[in-house]
């Protein structure tokens, strides 16, 4: 019997815990998002993953990096605030939307407001 079609699936709570174990490895998180829609949804909506995911300044694909940083910042990832501030302060801009200003859109913790 093929386990992919057996109809047996792990409980959602167990899948969440397994995926949270990968939160310290950005490459693994990006890979598991491609496995199936269910795992993509779990990763995209999981506060633990987005709050702890390691981020760095982008050397390629800044628009994709900004999208991930905004998502991580929305879940409280402090490094994401700093990286967004650095991207914007060095002149990055996106045609899709304007750079958030302090007090509108993206709320920045007070400890990082001087960086923007």
C-alpha positions as CSV (number, residue, x, y, z in Angstrom):
1,X,0.0,0.0,0.0
2,X,1.4,3.4,-0.9
3,X,1.6,5.6,2.3
4,X,0.8,8.7,0.2
5,X,-2.6,7.4,-0.7
6,X,-3.5,5.3,2.4
7,X,-5.6,8.1,3.9
8,X,-3.5,8.2,7.1
9,X,-2.3,11.6,8.1
10,X,-0.5,13.0,11.1
11,X,-2.5,15.2,13.5
12,X,-2.1,18.9,12.7
13,X,-0.5,19.5,16.1
14,X,2.2,17.0,15.4
15,X,2.9,18.4,11.9
16,X,3.1,21.9,13.4
17,X,5.6,20.8,16.1
18,X,7.8,19.0,13.4
19,X,7.8,22.1,11.2
20,X,8.6,24.4,14.2
21,X,11.8,22.3,14.7
22,X,13.0,23.5,11.3
23,X,12.5,27.2,12.2
24,X,16.2,27.8,12.7
25,X,17.0,26.9,9.1
26,X,15.6,29.2,6.4
27,X,16.5,26.8,3.6
28,X,14.5,24.0,5.2
29,X,11.5,26.3,5.8
30,X,11.6,27.3,2.2
31,X,11.8,23.7,1.1
32,X,9.0,22.4,3.3
33,X,6.7,25.2,2.0
34,X,7.0,23.5,-1.4
35,X,6.0,20.0,-0.2
36,X,2.2,20.5,-0.2
37,X,-0.4,23.2,0.3
38,X,-1.1,22.0,3.9
39,X,2.6,22.5,5.0
40,X,2.8,25.8,3.2
41,X,-0.3,27.0,5.1
42,X,1.1,25.7,8.4
43,X,4.4,27.5,7.8
44,X,2.8,30.8,6.6
45,X,0.5,31.1,9.6
46,X,2.8,29.9,12.4
47,X,4.0,32.6,14.8
48,X,6.8,30.4,16.3
49,X,8.4,29.8,12.9
50,X,8.2,33.4,11.7
51,X,9.3,34.8,15.1
52,X,12.4,32.7,15.2
53,X,13.4,32.2,11.5
54,X,16.9,33.5,10.9
55,X,17.1,36.4,8.4
56,X,19.9,38.2,6.7
57,X,20.3,41.1,4.3
58,X,19.5,40.0,0.8
59,X,22.2,39.8,-1.8
60,X,19.7,38.6,-4.4
61,X,16.0,38.9,-4.9
62,X,15.3,41.9,-2.6
63,X,11.6,42.0,-3.4
64,X,11.2,38.4,-2.2
65,X,13.3,39.2,0.9
66,X,11.1,42.2,1.7
67,X,8.0,40.0,1.4
68,X,9.4,37.5,3.9
69,X,10.7,40.3,6.2
70,X,7.3,41.9,6.3
71,X,5.6,38.6,7.2
72,X,8.2,37.8,9.9
73,X,7.8,41.4,11.3
74,X,4.1,40.9,11.4
75,X,4.7,37.9,13.6
76,X,7.1,39.8,15.9
77,X,10.5,38.8,14.5
78,X,12.7,41.6,15.8
79,X,15.5,41.0,13.2
80,X,13.0,41.5,10.4
81,X,12.3,45.1,11.7
82,X,16.0,45.8,11.6
83,X,16.5,44.3,8.1
84,X,13.5,46.2,6.7
85,X,14.8,49.4,8.2
86,X,18.3,48.8,6.7
87,X,16.8,48.0,3.2
88,X,14.8,51.1,3.2
89,X,17.5,53.3,4.6
90,X,19.9,52.2,1.8
91,X,17.3,53.2,-0.8
92,X,15.4,50.0,-1.5
93,X,11.9,50.6,-2.8
94,X,9.3,48.5,-4.4
95,X,6.9,49.5,-7.1
96,X,4.1,47.4,-5.4
97,X,3.8,49.6,-2.3
98,X,5.4,52.5,-0.6
99,X,7.9,52.2,2.2
100,X,6.1,52.2,5.5
101,X,6.4,55.2,7.7
102,X,6.6,55.2,11.4
103,X,3.1,55.2,12.9
104,X,1.5,53.8,9.7
105,X,1.2,50.3,8.3
106,X,4.1,48.4,9.7
107,X,4.5,49.1,13.4
108,X,8.1,49.1,14.5
109,X,9.0,48.4,18.2
110,X,10.3,51.5,19.9
111,X,13.8,49.9,20.3
112,X,14.2,50.0,16.6
113,X,12.6,53.3,15.6
114,X,15.9,55.2,15.5
115,X,17.1,52.9,12.7
116,X,14.3,53.9,10.3
